[in-house]
Amino acid sequence: MDIKKTLEYSKAADNGLADMVEIDELNKASLVFNLANRYKKNQIYTYVGPILLALNPFGPVKGISGPEVMKLY
């Protein structure tokens, strides 16, 4: 199912906004589409105002996880 064809969503979500408070037309389709765009770019952290949403990438994300990051801790 292609969300673009079936549901109305905010065009602001096309770029994958880091803070979903900036979405001009807030609805389910806009939220899901924005998260999907950010997930495709390995941007797994997204804000909704002061709330942080984290998507599980089911794998390492460069700069966030991996042996080099583990050594820092």
N, CA, C and O atoms as a GROMACS GRO file, in nm:
protein
  292
    1MET      N    1   0.085  -0.118   0.000
    1MET     CA    2   0.000   0.000   0.000
    1MET      C    3   0.089   0.125   0.000
    1MET      O    4   0.178   0.139   0.084
    2ASP      N    5   0.065   0.211  -0.094
    2ASP     CA    6   0.141   0.335  -0.104
    2ASP      C    7   0.066   0.445  -0.030
    2ASP      O    8  -0.043   0.485  -0.071
    3ILE      N    9   0.125   0.493   0.080
    3ILE     CA   10   0.058   0.593   0.164
    3ILE      C   11   0.030   0.722   0.086
    3ILE      O   12  -0.070   0.790   0.112
    4LYS      N   13   0.116   0.756  -0.010
    4LYS     CA   14   0.096   0.878  -0.089
    4LYS      C   15  -0.032   0.871  -0.171
    4LYS      O   16  -0.098   0.973  -0.190
    5LYS      N   17  -0.066   0.753  -0.219
    5LYS     CA   18  -0.183   0.739  -0.306
    5LYS      C   19  -0.312   0.725  -0.228
    5LYS      O   20  -0.419   0.761  -0.278
    6THR      N   21  -0.306   0.673  -0.105
    6THR     CA   22  -0.429   0.642  -0.034
    6THR      C   23  -0.468   0.743   0.073
    6THR      O   24  -0.586   0.756   0.104
    7LEU      N   25  -0.373   0.815   0.129
    7LEU     CA   26  -0.403   0.907   0.239
    7LEU      C   27  -0.349   1.047   0.211
    7LEU      O   28  -0.244   1.063   0.148
    8GLU      N   29  -0.422   1.146   0.258
    8GLU     CA   30  -0.375   1.283   0.248
    8GLU      C   31  -0.269   1.307   0.355
    8GLU      O   32  -0.292   1.275   0.472
    9TYR      N   33  -0.157   1.362   0.318
    9TYR     CA   34  -0.050   1.390   0.413
    9TYR      C   35   0.006   1.528   0.386
    9TYR      O   36  -0.014   1.584   0.279
   10SER      N   37   0.076   1.581   0.483
   10SER     CA   38   0.137   1.713   0.471
   10SER      C   39   0.259   1.707   0.381
   10SER      O   40   0.343   1.618   0.395
   11LYS      N   41   0.269   1.799   0.288
   11LYS     CA   42   0.386   1.806   0.199
   11LYS      C   43   0.513   1.839   0.277
   11LYS      O   44   0.624   1.812   0.230
   12ALA      N   45   0.498   1.898   0.396
   12ALA     CA   46   0.614   1.929   0.480
   12ALA      C   47   0.684   1.801   0.523
   12ALA      O   48   0.804   1.802   0.552
   13ALA      N   49   0.611   1.690   0.528
   13ALA     CA   50   0.668   1.562   0.570
   13ALA      C   51   0.754   1.498   0.460
   13ALA      O   52   0.824   1.400   0.487
   14ASP      N   53   0.750   1.552   0.339
   14ASP     CA   54   0.830   1.498   0.229
   14ASP      C   55   0.980   1.496   0.260
   14ASP      O   56   1.050   1.403   0.221
   15ASN      N   57   1.027   1.596   0.330
   15ASN     CA   58   1.169   1.606   0.361
   15ASN      C   59   1.207   1.534   0.489
   15ASN      O   60   1.326   1.519   0.517
   16GLY      N   61   1.111   1.490   0.568
   16GLY     CA   62   1.140   1.425   0.695
   16GLY      C   63   1.180   1.525   0.802
   16GLY      O   64   1.298   1.544   0.828
   17LEU      N   65   1.082   1.588   0.862
   17LEU     CA   66   1.108   1.690   0.962
   17LEU      C   67   1.161   1.629   1.092
   17LEU      O   68   1.110   1.526   1.136
   18ALA      N   69   1.261   1.691   1.152
   18ALA     CA   70   1.320   1.642   1.277
   18ALA      C   71   1.224   1.663   1.394
   18ALA      O   72   1.225   1.585   1.489
   19ASP      N   73   1.142   1.769   1.388
   19ASP     CA   74   1.043   1.795   1.494
   19ASP      C   75   0.906   1.801   1.429
   19ASP      O   76   0.877   1.893   1.352
   20MET      N   77   0.822   1.703   1.461
   20MET     CA   78   0.692   1.693   1.396
   20MET      C   79   0.594   1.801   1.437
   20MET      O   80   0.484   1.807   1.384
   21VAL      N   81   0.632   1.886   1.531
   21VAL     CA   82   0.550   2.001   1.564
   21VAL      C   83   0.541   2.095   1.444
   21VAL      O   84   0.446   2.172   1.431
   22GLU      N   85   0.641   2.089   1.356
   22GLU     CA   86   0.646   2.175   1.238
   22GLU      C   87   0.555   2.130   1.125
   22GLU      O   88   0.540   2.201   1.025
   23ILE      N   89   0.493   2.012   1.137
   23ILE     CA   90   0.402   1.964   1.032
   23ILE      C   91   0.278   2.052   1.032
   23ILE      O   92   0.212   2.068   1.135
   24ASP      N   93   0.247   2.108   0.916
   24ASP     CA   94   0.136   2.202   0.906
   24ASP      C   95  -0.001   2.135   0.907
   24ASP      O   96  -0.099   2.196   0.950
   25GLU      N   97  -0.010   2.013   0.860
   25GLU     CA   98  -0.136   1.941   0.855
   25GLU      C   99  -0.120   1.811   0.933
   25GLU      O  100  -0.078   1.709   0.878
   26LEU      N  101  -0.153   1.815   1.061
   26LEU     CA  102  -0.126   1.702   1.148
   26LEU      C  103  -0.237   1.597   1.138
   26LEU      O  104  -0.352   1.623   1.171
   27ASN      N  105  -0.200   1.480   1.092
   27ASN     CA  106  -0.290   1.365   1.086
   27ASN      C  107  -0.206   1.238   1.084
   27ASN      O  108  -0.083   1.245   1.078
   28LYS      N  109  -0.272   1.124   1.090
   28LYS     CA  110  -0.199   0.997   1.096
   28LYS      C  111  -0.105   0.977   0.977
   28LYS      O  112   0.009   0.934   0.994
   29ALA      N  113  -0.154   1.009   0.859
   29ALA     CA  114  -0.073   0.989   0.739
   29ALA      C  115   0.054   1.074   0.743
   29ALA      O  116   0.161   1.027   0.706
   30SER      N  117   0.042   1.199   0.787
   30SER     CA  118   0.159   1.287   0.794
   30SER      C  119   0.262   1.234   0.894
   30SER      O  120   0.382   1.236   0.866
   31LEU      N  121   0.215   1.186   1.008
   31LEU     CA  122   0.307   1.133   1.110
   31LEU      C  123   0.380   1.010   1.058
   31LEU      O  124   0.503   1.000   1.070
   32VAL      N  125   0.305   0.916   1.002
   32VAL     CA  126   0.366   0.791   0.953
   32VAL      C  127   0.459   0.820   0.837
   32VAL      O  128   0.569   0.764   0.830
   33PHE      N  129   0.418   0.906   0.744
   33PHE     CA  130   0.500   0.937   0.628
   33PHE      C  131   0.630   1.006   0.670
   33PHE      O  132   0.737   0.975   0.617
   34ASN      N  133   0.621   1.098   0.765
   34ASN     CA  134   0.740   1.166   0.814
   34ASN      C  135   0.836   1.067   0.880
   34ASN      O  136   0.956   1.069   0.854
   35LEU      N  137   0.784   0.980   0.966
   35LEU     CA  138   0.869   0.880   1.030
   35LEU      C  139   0.932   0.786   0.928
   35LEU      O  140   1.049   0.749   0.942
   36ALA      N  141   0.856   0.747   0.827
   36ALA     CA  142   0.909   0.657   0.724
   36ALA      C  143   1.022   0.724   0.647
   36ALA      O  144   1.124   0.660   0.618
   37ASN      N  145   1.006   0.851   0.614
   37ASN     CA  146   1.113   0.924   0.543
   37ASN      C  147   1.239   0.932   0.627
   37ASN      O  148   1.349   0.913   0.575
   38ARG      N  149   1.224   0.960   0.755
   38ARG     CA  150   1.342   0.970   0.842
   38ARG      C  151   1.406   0.833   0.862
   38ARG      O  152   1.529   0.823   0.867
   39TYR      N  153   1.326   0.728   0.873
   39TYR     CA  154   1.378   0.593   0.890
   39TYR      C  155   1.463   0.552   0.770
   39TYR      O  156   1.569   0.492   0.786
   40LYS      N  157   1.417   0.586   0.649
   40LYS     CA  158   1.492   0.553   0.527
   40LYS      C  159   1.629   0.620   0.525
   40LYS      O  160   1.722   0.570   0.463
   41LYS      N  161   1.641   0.734   0.593
   41LYS     CA  162   1.768   0.808   0.599
   41LYS      C  163   1.850   0.771   0.723
   41LYS      O  164   1.951   0.836   0.752
   42ASN      N  165   1.809   0.667   0.796
   42ASN     CA  166   1.872   0.626   0.922
   42ASN      C  167   1.867   0.736   1.027
   42ASN      O  168   1.954   0.742   1.114
   43GLN      N  169   1.768   0.821   1.020
   43GLN     CA  170   1.746   0.923   1.122
   43GLN      C  171   1.638   0.867   1.215
   43GLN      O  172   1.519   0.897   1.201
   44ILE      N  173   1.682   0.786   1.311
   44ILE     CA  174   1.585   0.711   1.391
   44ILE      C  175   1.527   0.792   1.507
   44ILE      O  176   1.433   0.746   1.572
   45TYR      N  177   1.580   0.911   1.534
   45TYR     CA  178   1.527   0.994   1.642
   45TYR      C  179   1.449   1.110   1.584
   45TYR      O  180   1.500   1.184   1.500
   46THR      N  181   1.325   1.126   1.630
   46THR     CA  182   1.237   1.233   1.584
   46THR      C  183   1.166   1.292   1.704
   46THR      O  184   1.122   1.219   1.793
   47TYR      N  185   1.154   1.422   1.707
   47TYR     CA  186   1.086   1.490   1.818
   47TYR      C  187   0.942   1.523   1.783
   47TYR      O  188   0.907   1.544   1.667
   48VAL      N  189   0.860   1.526   1.885
   48VAL     CA  190   0.725   1.583   1.880
   48VAL      C  191   0.723   1.680   1.997
   48VAL      O  192   0.681   1.646   2.108
   49GLY      N  193   0.770   1.803   1.972
   49GLY     CA  194   0.788   1.899   2.081
   49GLY      C  195   0.896   1.846   2.173
   49GLY      O  196   1.007   1.818   2.128
   50PRO      N  197   0.865   1.832   2.305
   50PRO     CA  198   0.965   1.783   2.400
   50PRO      C  199   0.974   1.630   2.407
   50PRO      O  200   1.055   1.577   2.484
   51ILE      N  201   0.894   1.560   2.329
   51ILE     CA  202   0.890   1.414   2.333
   51ILE      C  203   0.980   1.358   2.223
   51ILE      O  204   0.972   1.402   2.108
   52LEU      N  205   1.064   1.261   2.258
   52LEU     CA  206   1.153   1.198   2.162
   52LEU      C  207   1.096   1.062   2.121
   52LEU      O  208   1.067   0.978   2.205
   53LEU      N  209   1.081   1.043   1.990
   53LEU     CA  210   1.040   0.913   1.936
   53LEU      C  211   1.165   0.846   1.880
   53LEU      O  212   1.243   0.910   1.809
   54ALA      N  213   1.184   0.719   1.910
   54ALA     CA  214   1.299   0.645   1.858
   54ALA      C  215   1.247   0.522   1.786
   54ALA      O  216   1.174   0.441   1.842
   55LEU      N  217   1.286   0.509   1.658
   55LEU     CA  218   1.249   0.391   1.580
   55LEU      C  219   1.363   0.291   1.587
   55LEU      O  220   1.480   0.329   1.577
   56ASN      N  221   1.330   0.165   1.604
   56ASN     CA  222   1.431   0.061   1.612
   56ASN      C  223   1.474   0.023   1.470
   56ASN      O  224   1.392  -0.029   1.394
   57PRO      N  225   1.599   0.049   1.433
   57PRO     CA  226   1.643   0.020   1.296
   57PRO      C  227   1.676  -0.128   1.272
   57PRO      O  228   1.706  -0.165   1.159
   58PHE      N  229   1.671  -0.212   1.375
   58PHE     CA  230   1.705  -0.354   1.364
   58PHE      C  231   1.842  -0.374   1.302
   58PHE      O  232   1.865  -0.470   1.229
   59GLY      N  233   1.932  -0.283   1.333
   59GLY     CA  234   2.068  -0.296   1.284
   59GLY      C  235   2.148  -0.175   1.326
   59GLY      O  236   2.093  -0.079   1.379
   60PRO      N  237   2.278  -0.180   1.304
   60PRO     CA  238   2.363  -0.068   1.344
   60PRO      C  239   2.339   0.057   1.258
   60PRO      O  240   2.313   0.047   1.138
   61VAL      N  241   2.347   0.171   1.320
   61VAL     CA  242   2.336   0.299   1.251
   61VAL      C  243   2.469   0.370   1.271
   61VAL      O  244   2.510   0.394   1.385
   62LYS      N  245   2.535   0.404   1.162
   62LYS     CA  246   2.668   0.465   1.168
   62LYS      C  247   2.664   0.592   1.252
   62LYS      O  248   2.579   0.679   1.232
   63GLY      N  249   2.757   0.603   1.346
   63GLY     CA  250   2.766   0.721   1.431
   63GLY      C  251   2.682   0.711   1.557
   63GLY      O  252   2.700   0.791   1.650
   64ILE      N  253   2.593   0.615   1.562
   64ILE     CA  254   2.507   0.599   1.681
   64ILE      C  255   2.540   0.470   1.753
   64ILE      O  256   2.537   0.464   1.876
   65SER      N  257   2.571   0.366   1.677
   65SER     CA  258   2.604   0.237   1.737
   65SER      C  259   2.724   0.178   1.664
   65SER      O  260   2.763   0.224   1.557
   66GLY      N  261   2.782   0.078   1.723
   66GLY     CA  262   2.897   0.011   1.663
   66GLY      C  263   3.014   0.008   1.759
   66GLY      O  264   3.008   0.068   1.867
   67PRO      N  265   3.120  -0.062   1.722
   67PRO     CA  266   3.235  -0.079   1.812
   67PRO      C  267   3.300   0.053   1.853
   67PRO      O  268   3.340   0.068   1.969
   68GLU      N  269   3.312   0.149   1.760
   68GLU     CA  270   3.377   0.275   1.794
   68GLU      C  271   3.299   0.355   1.898
   68GLU      O  272   3.358   0.422   1.983
   69VAL      N  273   3.167   0.348   1.893
   69VAL     CA  274   3.083   0.418   1.991
   69VAL      C  275   3.089   0.344   2.124
   69VAL      O  276   3.090   0.407   2.230
   70MET      N  277   3.092   0.211   2.120
   70MET     CA  278   3.099   0.133   2.243
   70MET      C  279   3.228   0.163   2.319
   70MET      O  280   3.228   0.166   2.442
   71LYS      N  281   3.338   0.185   2.247
   71LYS     CA  282   3.466   0.216   2.311
   71LYS      C  283   3.461   0.348   2.388
   71LYS      O  284   3.531   0.365   2.488
   72LEU      N  285   3.377   0.442   2.341
   72LEU     CA  286   3.364   0.570   2.410
   72LEU      C  287   3.304   0.554   2.549
   72LEU      O  288   3.330   0.634   2.638
   73TYR      N  289   3.224   0.451   2.565
   73TYR     CA  290   3.160   0.428   2.694
   73TYR      C  291   3.241   0.335   2.780
   73TYR      O  292   3.201   0.304   2.892
   0.00000   0.00000   0.00000
